[in-house]
Amino acid sequence: MWVRSFLFIFLFLFTSFSYADQLIIEPDMGRKPIVDLLNQAQHSISLVMYGFTDETLLNALLKQHERGKSLKIILEQSPYKTQNENKKTIFLLKKNHIDWQNSIPPFRLVHQKTLIIDDKNALVMTFNFTHSSFKNQRNFALNIDEKKQVNAIKNIFSADWNHVPIHETSADLVVSPDNSRQKILALIKTATHSINVYAQSINDDKIIGALAKAARNGAHIKILTSAKIPQKQADFMRHAGIEIKQSKQLYIHAKVIIINNTSAMIGSINFTRASLENNRELSVITHNVNIVKQLNATFNHDWRNTSSFEMQQYTLIGAKILRKFITQTLYQTRRFE
């Protein structure tokens, strides 16, 4: 078992460092890639984070502050349902006189997860800086060093830091609430062959409707989640031909869409109305073939390791529910599309 895991990690480490952009796969790779990136900072570190409880990453940041690096941190003060989660980190930021902010008006939550190093690298993450992110959660991060893309992410950070609107951004950046639903719907429309989705949460009617339409048009769609999708929405997607599995071995915290084996979106954006409309979120679309291959290989590995037992909530539908669903098909189609 450990040999298989070692080969799996080695394959991705080897291939990822052969290209400019690098994919971080969690929990396989652990904290080391993030700590290494923090330690590379020569001048400045800019961080936007939702949950921050991990001592290893906090200590790495504090050490860089002690070494004279310029730190700017936007950290959500009251994460949803875990309002005190960041209390210790906030205390230490204040104690060490580190520049930080706890909100970006007018957004409900700061759910974005990005790290900018020296204006040269930008790490766009699906994970928080929490203990559980490196234990039993499936997550990803994309380390970007392309200058134009890094500058676009930096500009978003600067605008939010100064509480001013974003005026322009890169075509491959997906930003909530500015353009996320529009760009995700456009991305789904490009699918002609397949869509693989990691979804921590999915309940937005427009996104579900677009996925169902793509499935009816011939795209093979798989959704891997750990959440319980609302029954009507799960039924609607299954009726359109979408396969859904519920992972229990790894908690799916990732928010990823892989299209046609040629492009993918990675980042903080959940497929929910709150994430699309109310929060500050950021994801990135990559067309790097190597990155997409790694994402698909990981997805296929996780899909195969999800047992049929974990699918039963979507396959066992009573006759009464099914009859009711069929009679409402036209209504549901209009609602979701």
Order of alpha helices (4+ residues) and beta strands (2+ residues): alpha-beta-alpha-beta-alpha-beta-alpha-beta-beta-beta-beta-alpha-beta-alpha-beta-alpha-beta-alpha-beta-beta-beta-beta-alpha-beta-alpha-alpha-alpha-alpha
